[in-house]
């Protein structure tokens, strides 16, 4: 009997051979499936992953270059974020965060810093000291030193002005000095600011207003032009009687 007919007879007579044949065929199909489909996917998922580099604090150009070199794409958000630590124009937020493992080619979402948020100093003229304090707090500002200033028409205890003046842009959290009326001047003169002026001009002006030059001290100050006034005491904005001594600190 030929071999082929023998096998067919055995298969017809013994169902176990059918099961064995199906099992072997299934193993062959599974091996092919694993070899051509599953294994490349598994290998690729590990081979194409890397840590997202740190780009926070970098300029836009630096961040784009670093991500490109690391194998990632980038996309910028349309709106920036205010930041007290990251200067304006630098990356303040990156998603995914630095150090996280991600697939190469993934897009990293970037947001630029707008720097410290600025706010306009509110107009406090004519308000009570309590009202002024509330207005500054709502604006995100801090009430600084209170300065007594004589005024002929504004009642005692009412705000005359602020330093910086109303309408000026300052940073959130900045201190604002408040000049409060002490009533009529009674012959007192408002002390102007002499900062950034040459010491010679400052002395000439304060003497012309009836003030007296007090202690003039020179200090090594990194910011400022040598020979100019850095600070003064009393501070500008106060109403003082004629003959009051004014101390000056000059940039050496």
C-alpha positions as CSV (number, residue, x, y, z in Angstrom):
1,X,0.0,0.0,0.0
2,X,1.4,3.4,-0.9
3,X,2.5,5.7,1.9
4,X,0.0,8.4,1.0
5,X,-2.9,6.1,1.2
6,X,-1.6,4.7,4.5
7,X,-1.6,8.2,6.1
8,X,-5.1,8.9,4.8
9,X,-6.4,5.7,6.1
10,X,-4.9,6.3,9.5
11,X,-6.4,9.8,9.6
12,X,-9.8,8.5,8.7
13,X,-9.6,5.7,11.3
14,X,-8.0,7.6,14.1
15,X,-9.3,11.2,15.0
16,X,-6.3,11.8,17.3
17,X,-4.2,12.3,14.2
18,X,-6.5,15.2,13.2
19,X,-6.0,16.8,16.5
20,X,-2.2,16.4,16.3
21,X,-2.2,17.9,12.8
22,X,-4.2,20.9,13.9
23,X,-2.0,21.4,16.9
24,X,1.2,21.4,14.8
25,X,-0.4,23.7,12.2
26,X,-1.5,26.1,15.0
27,X,2.0,26.2,16.4
28,X,3.4,27.1,13.0
29,X,0.9,29.9,12.5
30,X,1.6,31.3,16.0
31,X,5.4,31.2,15.4
32,X,4.9,33.2,12.1
33,X,2.6,35.7,13.8
34,X,5.1,36.3,16.7
35,X,8.0,36.6,14.3
36,X,6.6,39.0,11.8
37,X,4.1,41.1,13.9
38,X,4.5,41.0,17.7
39,X,8.3,40.9,18.1
40,X,8.9,44.0,15.9
41,X,6.3,45.9,17.9
42,X,7.8,44.9,21.3
43,X,11.4,45.6,20.1
44,X,10.4,49.0,18.6
45,X,8.6,50.1,21.8
46,X,11.8,49.8,23.8
47,X,14.2,51.0,21.2
48,X,12.4,54.2,20.4
49,X,12.0,55.7,23.9
50,X,14.1,58.2,25.7
51,X,14.0,60.8,28.5
52,X,12.6,64.2,27.7
53,X,15.4,66.7,28.2
54,X,15.2,69.8,30.4
55,X,14.3,72.9,28.4
56,X,12.7,75.0,31.2
57,X,14.6,78.3,31.6
58,X,15.9,78.1,28.0
59,X,15.1,80.6,25.2
60,X,12.8,79.4,22.4
61,X,15.6,78.8,20.0
62,X,17.7,76.8,22.6
63,X,14.7,74.7,23.6
64,X,13.8,73.8,20.0
65,X,17.3,72.9,19.2
66,X,17.7,70.7,22.3
67,X,14.4,68.8,21.7
68,X,15.3,68.3,18.0
69,X,18.7,66.9,18.8
70,X,17.1,64.5,21.4
71,X,14.6,63.2,18.8
72,X,11.4,65.0,20.0
73,X,9.1,67.4,18.3
74,X,7.8,70.6,19.9
75,X,4.7,72.8,19.8
76,X,4.2,76.2,21.5
77,X,1.1,77.3,23.4
78,X,-0.6,80.4,22.2
79,X,-0.6,82.1,25.6
80,X,2.3,82.6,28.0
81,X,2.4,82.3,31.8
82,X,3.5,84.9,34.4
83,X,6.4,83.7,36.5
84,X,8.3,85.1,39.4
85,X,11.4,82.9,38.7
86,X,11.6,82.4,34.9
87,X,12.5,85.6,33.0
88,X,10.2,86.7,30.1
89,X,11.0,84.9,26.8
90,X,12.2,81.7,28.5
91,X,10.4,78.3,28.7
92,X,8.3,78.2,31.9
93,X,6.4,75.0,31.3
94,X,7.1,71.8,29.3
95,X,4.7,68.8,28.9
96,X,5.8,66.0,29.3
97,X,8.1,67.1,32.2
98,X,11.8,66.8,32.0
99,X,13.2,63.3,32.9
100,X,10.0,61.5,31.9
101,X,10.5,58.6,29.4
102,X,8.6,59.1,26.2
103,X,8.6,57.8,22.6
104,X,11.0,59.5,20.2
105,X,9.1,61.8,17.9
106,X,6.6,62.7,20.6
107,X,5.5,66.4,20.6
108,X,6.6,68.3,23.7
109,X,4.2,71.2,24.5
110,X,6.1,74.4,25.5
111,X,4.9,77.6,27.2
112,X,6.9,80.9,27.3
113,X,7.2,83.0,30.4
114,X,5.8,86.5,30.5
115,X,8.0,87.4,33.5
116,X,6.6,89.1,36.5
117,X,3.0,90.2,36.2
118,X,2.6,94.0,36.2
119,X,-0.3,96.0,37.6
120,X,-1.3,99.7,37.5
121,X,-1.1,101.6,40.8
122,X,-4.7,102.6,41.7
123,X,-5.7,106.2,42.2
124,X,-6.0,106.6,46.0
125,X,-6.2,110.4,46.2
126,X,-9.0,111.4,48.5
127,X,-9.4,108.0,50.2
128,X,-9.0,107.2,53.8
129,X,-5.9,105.3,54.9
130,X,-8.1,102.2,55.5
131,X,-9.7,102.4,52.0
132,X,-6.2,102.9,50.5
133,X,-4.9,99.8,52.3
134,X,-7.9,97.7,51.0
135,X,-7.4,99.0,47.4
136,X,-3.7,98.1,47.4
137,X,-4.4,94.7,48.8
138,X,-7.0,93.9,46.1
139,X,-4.5,95.0,43.4
140,X,-1.9,92.7,44.8
141,X,0.3,95.4,46.1
142,X,1.8,96.1,49.6
143,X,1.3,99.3,51.5
144,X,4.7,100.7,52.2
145,X,5.9,103.6,54.3
146,X,3.3,106.2,55.3
147,X,4.5,109.8,54.7
148,X,2.9,112.8,56.3
149,X,2.4,115.6,53.9
150,X,0.9,119.1,54.5
151,X,-1.9,120.1,52.3
152,X,-4.2,123.1,52.3
153,X,-7.4,121.5,50.9
154,X,-7.1,117.7,51.7
155,X,-8.2,116.9,55.2
156,X,-5.9,115.3,57.8
157,X,-5.6,111.5,57.4
158,X,-6.7,111.5,53.8
159,X,-4.4,110.3,51.0
160,X,-2.8,112.9,48.9
161,X,-0.9,110.7,46.5
162,X,1.2,107.5,46.2
163,X,4.8,106.8,45.3
164,X,4.9,105.4,42.6
165,X,2.1,107.7,41.3
166,X,-1.3,106.4,40.3
167,X,-1.3,104.9,36.8
168,X,2.3,103.8,36.9
169,X,3.0,100.1,36.1
170,X,4.6,98.1,38.9
171,X,5.1,94.4,39.6
172,X,2.7,92.3,41.7
173,X,3.8,92.3,45.3
174,X,5.7,95.6,45.0
175,X,5.5,98.1,47.9
176,X,3.7,101.5,47.4
177,X,4.3,104.4,49.7
178,X,1.3,106.4,50.7
179,X,1.4,110.2,51.3
180,X,-1.2,111.2,53.8
181,X,-2.4,114.7,54.5
182,X,-1.4,116.2,57.9
183,X,-3.5,119.3,57.3
184,X,-2.3,122.8,56.3
185,X,1.4,123.2,55.7
186,X,2.1,125.8,58.3
187,X,5.0,127.1,56.3
188,X,6.5,123.7,55.7
189,X,8.1,122.8,52.3
190,X,7.8,119.4,50.5
191,X,11.2,117.7,50.2
192,X,11.8,116.7,46.5
193,X,13.8,113.7,45.4
194,X,17.5,114.3,44.7
195,X,18.3,110.7,43.7
196,X,20.3,110.2,40.5
197,X,21.2,113.9,40.6
198,X,24.8,115.1,40.9
199,X,25.7,115.9,44.5
200,X,26.5,119.5,43.6
201,X,23.1,120.0,42.0
202,X,21.3,118.3,44.9
203,X,23.1,120.5,47.5
204,X,22.3,123.7,45.5
205,X,18.6,122.8,45.2
206,X,18.1,121.8,48.8
207,X,19.7,125.0,50.0
208,X,17.6,127.1,47.7
209,X,14.5,125.5,49.3
210,X,15.7,126.5,52.7
211,X,17.1,123.1,53.8
212,X,20.5,122.5,55.3
213,X,23.0,119.9,54.1
214,X,23.5,117.3,56.7
215,X,25.7,114.2,56.5
216,X,27.1,113.5,53.0
217,X,28.4,110.0,52.9
218,X,30.0,108.2,50.0
219,X,29.5,104.5,49.5
220,X,30.7,102.0,46.9
221,X,27.4,101.1,45.1
222,X,27.3,98.9,42.1
223,X,24.3,100.5,40.6
224,X,24.5,104.2,39.9
225,X,26.8,106.8,38.4
226,X,29.7,107.9,40.7
227,X,29.0,111.4,42.1
228,X,25.2,111.1,42.0
229,X,22.8,110.8,45.0
230,X,21.8,107.2,45.8
231,X,19.5,107.8,48.8
232,X,18.4,110.7,51.0
233,X,17.1,111.1,54.5
234,X,14.4,112.2,55.1
235,X,12.8,110.7,52.1
236,X,11.2,112.6,49.3
237,X,7.6,113.7,49.7
238,X,7.8,114.8,53.4
239,X,6.8,118.3,54.4
240,X,9.6,119.8,56.5
241,X,10.2,123.2,58.2
242,X,12.9,125.5,56.8
243,X,16.3,124.7,58.2
244,X,15.8,120.9,58.3
245,X,19.0,118.9,57.7
246,X,19.0,116.5,54.8
247,X,21.5,113.6,54.7
248,X,22.7,112.3,51.4
249,X,24.4,109.0,50.4
250,X,26.5,109.5,47.2
251,X,27.7,106.8,44.8
252,X,31.5,106.6,45.2
